[in-house]
Amino acid sequence: MTTKKAIIFSDLDGTLLDHYNYQSTAADLTLQQLRSANIPVILNTSKTFAELEVIHAELKLDTPFIIENGAAIFIPINTFNSQPEDTEIIGNYWVKSFCLPRQHWLNLLSVLSREYSQYYRGFTSLSVAELSSITGLNLAQAERAKQRQYGEAIQWLGDKVTKKAFIEHLVELGASVVHGGRFIHVGGFCDKGQALIWLTEKYREHYDNSSVYTIALGDGENDTPMLDAADIAVQIRSPVHDFPLLYRQYKTSQSRAYGPKGWAESIQQLLAEQLLAAQQSSHSI
């Protein structure tokens, strides 16, 4: 009998991390249980590599992670038996990139700057202190958030009509525009779903084609490609917006609790048997 192996893909802000204080406290015990059960948790977020390295260590994860809305996957070297094709070695990681670097998109924004510059502020132009004030991140966290490699995050200041025209212009110029929890992300045509599909295939090969299934958890509009691509989709309740619409109508659920509490409750329901078995195994050793 083939054992099904679960892989979890998770958004951070508003999902595994609380929307207001960026803490994972309510999910920490569940994360510990997942480690014991050898169930990978893959962070799939709009955050930067600089942010993820720190958060990864804080959450005690040693798994691959996906940055900037699917722009690149960082795989710790030796996660798999061999380096995946079409990846490069950067530091301690095998890296798979899906889109063009940040400067390309900054150049694109500069084309529209004369017409729209008064309506938005980009991460490039924001000081660390200003970004800290907008997001509630401390200064060190805000500094890491500014270190984007593949796209530009902007804070929209104008009205909805102007915003629509601005986005249409960007799309005409070849950009993809994604709405995150607080910012608009301008970059290439990559998304969290595409990255999930690519990495899941590498895990399937690693497990020698064992039956692999994916669980994705997210709260924002930029999570919908990931949720639509996963075998099981969990929408986490947000204190600041409604559940975004999904294309899929099957194997979906919505958490009752917000953020990390909802994340933990959902994982406990979906993986109760595996977590219990791992707990009993550790007690019997």
C-alpha positions in Angstrom: 0.0 0.0 0.0 1.4 3.4 -1.1 1.5 6.0 1.7 0.4 9.4 0.7 2.9 12.1 1.5 1.6 15.6 2.4 3.5 18.8 1.5 2.3 22.1 3.0 2.6 25.4 1.1 1.9 28.4 3.3 1.6 32.1 2.9 3.0 34.2 5.8 1.4 37.6 6.6 -2.2 37.1 7.7 -1.8 33.3 7.4 1.0 31.7 9.4 1.9 35.1 10.9 -0.6 37.3 12.6 -1.7 40.3 10.4 -1.0 42.9 13.1 2.0 41.6 15.2 3.7 39.2 12.7 3.8 36.4 15.3 3.2 32.7 14.7 2.5 31.9 18.3 -0.8 30.1 17.9 0.7 27.8 15.2 4.0 27.0 16.9 2.9 23.7 18.5 1.5 22.5 15.2 4.7 23.5 13.4 6.6 21.4 16.0 4.3 18.4 15.3 4.7 18.7 11.6 8.5 18.6 12.0 8.1 15.4 14.1 5.9 13.9 11.4 8.5 14.8 8.7 5.8 16.8 6.8 7.5 19.7 4.9 6.2 23.2 5.4 7.1 25.4 2.4 6.8 29.1 2.9 5.3 30.7 -0.3 5.2 34.5 0.2 5.6 38.0 -1.2 8.4 38.5 1.2 12.1 38.8 0.2 15.0 36.4 0.5 16.5 38.6 3.3 13.2 38.4 5.2 12.7 34.7 4.6 16.2 33.6 5.8 15.4 35.2 9.2 11.8 34.0 9.5 12.9 30.5 8.3 15.3 30.2 11.2 12.8 31.7 13.7 10.2 29.1 12.7 12.9 26.3 12.8 12.4 25.3 9.2 15.0 23.6 7.0 12.8 23.3 3.9 12.8 25.2 0.5 11.0 28.5 0.4 9.4 30.6 -2.3 9.9 34.4 -2.4 8.3 37.5 -4.0 5.0 35.9 -5.1 6.6 32.9 -6.9 9.6 34.8 -8.5 12.2 32.3 -7.2 12.5 29.1 -5.1 15.4 28.8 -2.7 16.2 25.1 -2.0 18.8 24.3 0.7 21.6 22.3 -0.9 21.1 18.6 -0.3 17.4 18.8 0.2 17.2 16.4 -2.7 19.7 13.7 -3.8 20.9 15.8 -6.7 20.7 19.5 -7.9 17.5 20.0 -9.9 17.9 21.0 -13.5 17.6 24.6 -14.4 18.8 25.8 -11.0 21.9 27.8 -10.0 23.9 27.7 -6.8 23.7 30.9 -4.8 25.2 30.6 -1.4 23.8 27.6 0.4 20.9 27.2 -2.0 19.9 25.7 -5.3 17.9 28.6 -6.8 15.2 28.4 -9.5 14.2 31.8 -10.9 11.0 32.4 -12.8 11.1 36.0 -13.9 13.3 39.1 -14.7 15.2 41.0 -12.0 13.9 44.1 -10.1 15.6 46.7 -12.2 13.6 45.7 -15.3 10.4 46.5 -13.5 11.8 49.8 -12.0 12.6 50.9 -15.5 9.1 50.0 -16.5 7.6 52.1 -13.7 9.8 55.0 -14.6 8.1 55.1 -18.1 4.9 55.9 -16.3 6.4 58.1 -13.6 5.5 61.4 -15.1 1.8 60.6 -15.3 1.4 58.6 -12.1 4.2 59.3 -9.7 2.1 61.4 -7.3 -0.3 58.4 -6.8 2.0 55.8 -5.4 5.2 55.2 -3.4 7.5 52.4 -4.2 9.7 50.4 -1.8 12.7 51.9 -3.6 11.7 55.5 -2.7 10.5 54.7 0.9 13.0 55.1 3.7 13.4 52.3 6.2 11.6 54.4 8.8 8.7 55.2 6.5 8.2 51.5 5.6 8.4 50.6 9.3 5.6 53.2 10.0 3.4 51.9 7.2 3.8 48.2 8.0 4.4 48.0 11.7 7.7 46.1 11.0 10.6 47.1 13.2 13.5 48.9 11.5 15.6 45.7 10.9 12.6 43.9 9.4 11.7 46.9 7.2 15.3 47.0 6.0 15.1 43.4 4.9 11.7 44.0 3.2 13.3 46.6 1.0 15.8 44.1 -0.4 13.6 43.0 -3.3 15.3 41.1 -6.1 12.6 40.4 -8.6 9.9 43.1 -8.5 8.8 46.3 -6.9 6.1 46.7 -4.2 4.2 49.9 -4.2 1.8 51.7 -1.8 -1.1 53.1 -3.8 -2.2 56.6 -2.7 -4.7 57.5 -5.4 -8.3 56.7 -6.2 -9.6 53.4 -7.7 -10.2 54.8 -11.2 -6.6 56.1 -11.5 -5.4 52.8 -10.0 -7.2 50.8 -12.7 -5.7 52.9 -15.5 -2.2 52.6 -13.9 -2.5 48.8 -13.7 -3.8 48.6 -17.3 -0.7 50.6 -18.5 1.7 48.3 -16.6 0.0 45.2 -18.1 0.3 46.7 -21.6 4.1 47.2 -20.9 4.4 43.5 -20.0 4.1 43.5 -16.2 2.1 41.3 -13.9 0.3 43.2 -11.1 -0.6 41.4 -7.9 -2.5 42.7 -4.9 -1.0 41.6 -1.6 -2.1 42.2 2.0 -0.9 45.9 2.0 0.8 46.6 -1.3 0.6 46.2 -5.1 3.4 44.0 -6.4 4.7 44.7 -9.9 6.8 42.0 -11.5 7.0 39.3 -14.1 4.4 36.7 -15.0 5.2 34.3 -12.2 2.9 33.3 -9.3 2.8 31.2 -6.2 0.9 28.4 -8.1 3.5 28.0 -10.8 6.2 27.7 -8.1 4.1 25.2 -6.1 3.7 23.0 -9.2 7.4 23.1 -10.1 8.6 22.3 -6.5 6.0 19.6 -6.0 7.3 17.8 -9.0 10.8 17.8 -7.5 9.4 16.3 -4.3 7.6 13.7 -6.3 10.9 12.7 -7.9 12.7 12.7 -4.6 10.1 10.4 -3.0 10.5 8.1 -6.0 7.1 8.9 -7.4 5.3 8.1 -4.2 1.8 9.6 -4.0 2.4 13.2 -3.1 -0.4 15.6 -2.3 -0.3 19.3 -1.5 -2.1 21.5 1.0 -2.0 25.2 0.5 -3.0 27.9 3.0 -3.4 31.6 2.3 -5.6 34.6 3.0 -4.9 37.1 0.2 -5.7 37.6 -3.5 -2.0 36.9 -4.3 -2.5 33.4 -2.8 -5.3 32.3 -5.2 -3.0 30.8 -7.8 -1.3 28.7 -5.1 -4.7 27.7 -3.6 -6.1 26.8 -7.0 -3.0 24.7 -7.9 -2.9 22.7 -4.7 -4.8 19.4 -4.1 -6.4 20.9 -0.9 -7.0 24.6 -0.5 -7.5 26.3 2.9 -8.4 30.0 3.0 -7.5 31.7 6.2 -9.9 34.2 7.6 -8.5 37.8 7.6 -9.5 40.6 9.9 -9.1 43.2 7.1 -10.7 41.7 4.0 -13.2 39.1 2.8 -12.1 35.7 1.4 -10.9 36.2 -2.2 -12.8 34.2 -4.9 -11.3 30.9 -6.0 -11.8 29.3 -9.4 -11.9 25.8 -7.8 -15.0 24.5 -6.1 -13.7 21.2 -4.6 -11.5 20.3 -1.6 -11.6 23.8 -0.2 -12.3 25.1 3.3 -12.3 28.4 5.1 -10.9 28.7 8.7 -13.1 30.0 11.4 -10.3 31.7 13.4 -8.0 34.4 12.0 -4.3 34.0 11.0 -2.1 31.5 12.7 -4.9 30.2 15.0 -7.0 29.4 11.9 -3.9 27.9 10.2 -3.2 25.5 13.2 -6.9 24.5 13.5 -7.1 23.7 9.7 -3.8 21.6 9.7 -5.0 19.8 12.8 -8.2 18.8 11.1 -6.6 17.8 7.8 -3.6 15.9 9.2 -5.0 14.6 12.5 -4.1 10.9 11.8 -0.5 11.7 10.7 0.2 14.0 13.6 -1.2 11.5 16.1 0.8 8.7 14.6 4.0 10.7 14.7 3.3 11.7 18.4 2.7 8.0 19.3 5.9 7.0 17.5 8.0 9.5 19.4 6.5 8.4 22.7 7.3 4.8 22.0 11.0 5.4 21.3 
